[in-house]
């Protein structure tokens, strides 16, 4: 019979679980609401992987529009198409803005300003 020490294996499995759990915790603890006018919008494509995400430039801050497993949001393309330049929206967002890492808060939901008041 082999005598195998499973402690390193447990540590290797535990670290990714803790990282995913912490990211999920932050996804729900950093939810915020931003009302802003859309100035422009753009699609960003990563050269290496070919993956893409969307940016929304507003008069308050730049926001990211990407799918989110933690919030079960899988309609970023449809959402991007419905957002119009010059309109004011209320964005439900989560995450942090980290400029030197090019990280933006991600949009979960969007309401036009006149719809938000109804």
C-alpha positions in Angstrom: 0.0 0.0 0.0 1.2 3.5 -0.8 1.7 6.1 1.9 0.5 9.3 0.2 0.4 12.7 2.0 -2.8 14.4 0.8 -2.3 17.7 2.5 -0.7 19.4 -0.5 -3.5 18.1 -2.7 -6.1 19.5 -0.3 -4.3 22.9 -0.3 -4.2 22.9 -4.1 -7.9 22.3 -4.2 -8.8 24.7 -1.4 -7.1 27.8 -2.8 -9.2 28.0 -6.0 -12.4 27.4 -4.0 -11.4 30.3 -1.6 -10.6 32.6 -4.5 -13.9 31.8 -6.3 -15.8 32.2 -3.1 -14.2 35.6 -2.3 -15.0 36.8 -5.8 -18.6 35.8 -5.4 -18.7 37.5 -2.0 -17.4 40.8 -3.6 -19.9 40.4 -6.5 -22.8 40.8 -4.1 -21.2 43.1 -1.5 -20.2 45.8 -4.0 -23.6 46.3 -5.7 -24.3 50.0 -6.3 -26.6 52.2 -8.4 -25.3 54.9 -10.8 -27.5 57.4 -12.7 -25.6 58.8 -15.6 -25.8 60.1 -19.2 -24.3 57.9 -21.9 -21.6 59.7 -23.9 -20.3 56.8 -26.0 -20.0 53.0 -26.1 -17.5 50.6 -27.5 -16.7 46.9 -28.0 -13.2 45.8 -26.8 -11.8 42.6 -28.3 -8.8 40.8 -26.7 -6.2 40.0 -29.4 -4.9 36.8 -27.8 -8.1 35.0 -26.8 -10.6 36.7 -29.2 -12.9 37.3 -26.2 -14.7 40.6 -26.0 -16.6 42.9 -23.6 -18.3 46.2 -23.9 -17.6 49.6 -22.4 -20.1 52.4 -21.7 -18.6 55.9 -21.3 -20.8 58.1 -19.1 -20.6 61.6 -17.6 -19.8 59.9 -14.3 -17.5 57.0 -15.0 -16.7 54.3 -17.5 -18.6 51.1 -17.0 -18.1 47.6 -18.3 -20.9 45.5 -19.8 -19.9 41.8 -19.7 -21.7 38.6 -18.8 -21.6 37.6 -15.2 -21.9 34.0 -13.8 -22.3 35.4 -10.3 -25.4 37.4 -11.2 -26.7 35.0 -13.9 -26.4 37.8 -16.5 -25.9 36.5 -20.0 -27.4 39.2 -22.2 -24.5 41.7 -22.5 -24.8 42.0 -26.3 -28.6 42.6 -26.2 -28.1 45.1 -23.3 -25.4 47.0 -25.3 -27.6 47.3 -28.3 -30.5 48.8 -26.2 -28.3 51.5 -24.7 -28.4 54.7 -26.7 -25.9 57.6 -26.7 -27.3 60.8 -25.2 -29.8 59.0 -23.0 -29.7 59.0 -19.2 -29.9 55.6 -17.5 -29.8 54.1 -14.0 -27.2 51.4 -14.0 -27.0 48.7 -11.3 -23.3 47.8 -11.1 -20.9 45.8 -9.0 -17.2 45.6 -8.5 -14.4 48.2 -8.2 -12.8 50.7 -10.6 -9.0 50.0 -10.6 -7.5 52.4 -13.2 -4.0 51.0 -13.4 -5.4 47.5 -14.0 -8.0 48.7 -16.5 -10.8 47.2 -14.3 -14.3 48.7 -14.4 -17.5 48.1 -12.5 -19.7 45.7 -14.4 -23.3 46.5 -15.3 -26.0 44.0 -14.0 -29.1 45.9 -15.0 -30.1 49.1 -16.8 -33.2 51.3 -16.7 -33.8 54.4 -18.7 -34.3 57.4 -16.4 -37.9 58.0 -17.3 -38.6 54.2 -16.7 -36.9 54.4 -13.3 -39.4 57.0 -12.1 -42.4 54.9 -13.0 
